[in-house]
Amino acid sequence: MLARCSSGDREAFESLVPLVYDDLRRIAHRRLQSERTDHTLDTTEVVHEAYLALVDQATATWNDRAHFFAVAARVIRHVLIDHARRRGALKRGGGDVRVPLRDDLASVKGARDIDLMVLDRALAELGRHDPRLERVVECRYFGGMTVEETAAALGTSVRTVERDWTRARAYLYQSLT
């Protein structure tokens, strides 16, 4: 079905959405659970915003399921960041969405909240130095993908993803502290 989507078959994309909807909801729900409790988005809104962005990419070339979810992870990241920007624009300095930086992203004992906008800037800076490290963080953190799924999505080895994940966490920890 992804191959048909890649060739521009709009009906294939419409058929694909129900098949991946639960996975997209799981990814969005996991990201929203890690935010402060006063966020204003719910899982359905994130999935629907992501769907609208994915519709714009419906003619993109999807290599496989892992590649599709890697792109979906990036889209969800941007949905959350855009939402944080809109909230921040409502009141100067207020309303920023906070995402806890847990042990799964940085090797720090205990979780602490970080500003999603600060995380996005750190990821963008990381991407300027090494775009693959940014993609690994998007897949692992925003997409909730396993190391194996991330390796498949990025077309690299599991060991490379493990090394990149370690390097990216170290970079982000240093940037965010």
C-alpha positions as CSV (number, residue, x, y, z in Angstrom):
1,M,0.0,0.0,0.0
2,L,2.9,2.4,0.7
3,A,4.3,1.7,-2.7
4,R,0.9,2.7,-4.2
5,C,0.9,5.8,-2.1
6,S,4.3,6.7,-3.4
7,S,3.1,6.5,-6.9
8,G,0.4,9.1,-6.1
9,D,-2.5,6.8,-5.5
10,R,-4.7,9.0,-3.3
11,E,-7.1,6.2,-2.5
12,A,-4.2,4.0,-1.2
13,F,-3.3,6.8,1.2
14,E,-6.9,7.1,2.4
15,S,-6.9,3.3,2.9
16,L,-3.6,3.4,4.7
17,V,-4.7,5.8,7.4
18,P,-7.1,3.4,9.2
19,L,-4.3,0.8,9.3
20,V,-1.8,3.1,11.0
21,Y,-4.3,5.2,13.0
22,D,-3.9,3.2,16.3
23,D,-0.1,3.4,16.0
24,L,-0.2,7.1,15.4
25,R,-2.5,7.5,18.5
26,R,0.0,5.4,20.6
27,I,2.9,7.6,19.5
28,A,1.0,10.9,20.2
29,H,-0.4,9.6,23.5
30,R,3.1,8.7,24.7
31,R,4.4,12.2,23.8
32,L,1.5,13.9,25.5
33,Q,1.8,11.8,28.6
34,S,5.3,13.1,29.0
35,E,4.2,16.7,29.0
36,R,2.9,18.8,31.9
37,T,-0.7,18.0,32.8
38,D,-1.9,21.5,31.7
39,H,-1.3,21.0,28.0
40,T,-4.2,21.9,25.8
41,L,-3.8,19.3,23.1
42,D,-5.3,15.8,23.3
43,T,-4.2,12.7,21.5
44,T,-6.9,12.9,18.8
45,E,-5.9,16.5,18.0
46,V,-2.3,15.6,17.6
47,V,-3.1,12.6,15.3
48,H,-5.5,14.7,13.2
49,E,-2.9,17.5,12.8
50,A,-0.3,14.9,11.9
51,Y,-2.7,13.4,9.4
52,L,-3.2,16.8,7.7
53,A,0.6,17.2,7.4
54,L,1.0,13.6,6.1
55,V,-1.7,14.2,3.5
56,D,0.6,17.0,2.1
57,Q,3.3,14.3,1.8
58,A,1.0,11.7,0.4
59,T,3.0,11.5,-2.8
60,A,6.3,11.1,-0.9
61,T,8.3,8.0,-1.6
62,W,7.7,5.6,1.3
63,N,10.4,2.9,1.4
64,D,8.6,0.8,4.0
65,R,6.5,0.9,7.2
66,A,9.5,2.0,9.3
67,H,10.2,4.9,7.0
68,F,6.6,6.0,7.1
69,F,6.7,6.0,10.9
70,A,10.0,7.9,10.9
71,V,8.3,10.6,8.9
72,A,5.3,10.5,11.2
73,A,7.5,11.0,14.2
74,R,9.0,14.1,12.6
75,V,5.5,15.4,11.8
76,I,4.3,14.8,15.4
77,R,7.4,16.7,16.6
78,H,6.5,19.6,14.4
79,V,2.8,19.5,15.5
80,L,3.9,19.8,19.2
81,I,6.4,22.5,18.5
82,D,3.9,24.5,16.4
83,H,1.4,24.2,19.2
84,A,4.0,25.4,21.7
85,R,4.8,28.4,19.5
86,R,1.2,29.3,19.2
87,R,0.7,29.1,23.0
88,G,3.9,31.0,23.6
89,A,2.7,33.7,21.2
90,L,-0.5,34.2,23.2
91,K,1.3,35.4,26.2
92,R,4.9,36.5,26.2
93,G,7.0,33.8,27.9
94,G,3.9,31.9,29.0
95,G,2.2,28.7,27.9
96,D,5.3,26.9,26.7
97,V,4.8,23.1,26.5
98,R,7.2,21.3,28.7
99,V,8.3,17.8,28.0
100,P,10.1,15.8,30.7
101,L,13.6,14.7,29.8
102,R,13.6,11.2,31.2
103,D,16.3,8.6,31.5
104,D,15.3,7.3,28.1
105,L,16.6,10.5,26.5
106,A,19.4,11.5,28.8
107,S,21.4,9.6,31.3
108,V,20.4,11.6,34.3
109,K,19.0,10.1,37.4
110,G,15.3,11.1,37.7
111,A,13.2,13.1,35.3
112,R,13.2,16.8,34.9
113,D,11.0,19.1,32.8
114,I,12.5,20.9,29.8
115,D,10.9,23.4,27.5
116,L,9.8,21.8,24.1
117,M,11.0,24.9,22.3
118,V,14.5,24.6,24.0
119,L,14.6,20.9,23.0
120,D,13.6,21.8,19.4
121,R,16.4,24.4,19.2
122,A,18.9,21.9,20.6
123,L,17.8,19.3,18.1
124,A,18.1,21.7,15.3
125,E,21.6,22.6,16.4
126,L,22.4,18.9,16.7
127,G,21.0,18.4,13.2
128,R,23.4,21.0,11.8
129,H,26.3,19.1,13.2
130,D,25.0,15.6,12.3
131,P,21.6,15.2,10.7
132,R,21.5,11.5,11.4
133,L,21.7,12.1,15.1
134,E,18.7,14.4,14.9
135,R,16.7,11.8,13.0
136,V,17.6,9.1,15.6
137,V,16.2,11.3,18.3
138,E,13.0,12.0,16.3
139,C,12.5,8.3,15.7
140,R,13.4,7.1,19.3
141,Y,11.9,10.0,21.3
142,F,9.1,11.5,19.3
143,G,8.3,8.3,17.4
144,G,8.7,5.9,20.2
145,M,10.5,3.5,17.9
146,T,12.8,0.8,19.1
147,V,16.5,0.7,18.1
148,E,15.7,-1.9,15.5
149,E,12.8,0.1,14.0
150,T,15.0,3.2,14.0
151,A,17.8,1.3,12.2
152,A,15.3,0.1,9.6
153,A,13.8,3.5,9.1
154,L,17.2,5.2,8.7
155,G,18.7,2.4,6.6
156,T,21.5,1.8,9.0
157,S,22.7,-0.9,11.4
158,V,21.4,-1.4,14.9
159,R,24.8,-0.8,16.3
160,T,25.1,2.5,14.5
161,V,21.7,3.6,16.0
162,E,22.9,2.5,19.5
163,R,26.1,4.6,19.1
164,D,24.2,7.6,17.6
165,W,21.5,7.4,20.4
166,T,24.3,7.6,23.0
167,R,26.0,10.5,21.3
168,A,22.7,12.4,20.8
169,R,21.6,11.9,24.4
170,A,25.0,13.2,25.6
171,Y,24.8,16.2,23.3
172,L,21.3,17.0,24.3
173,Y,22.1,16.6,28.0
174,Q,25.0,19.0,27.7
175,S,22.9,21.5,25.7
176,L,20.0,21.4,28.0
177,T,21.9,21.7,31.3
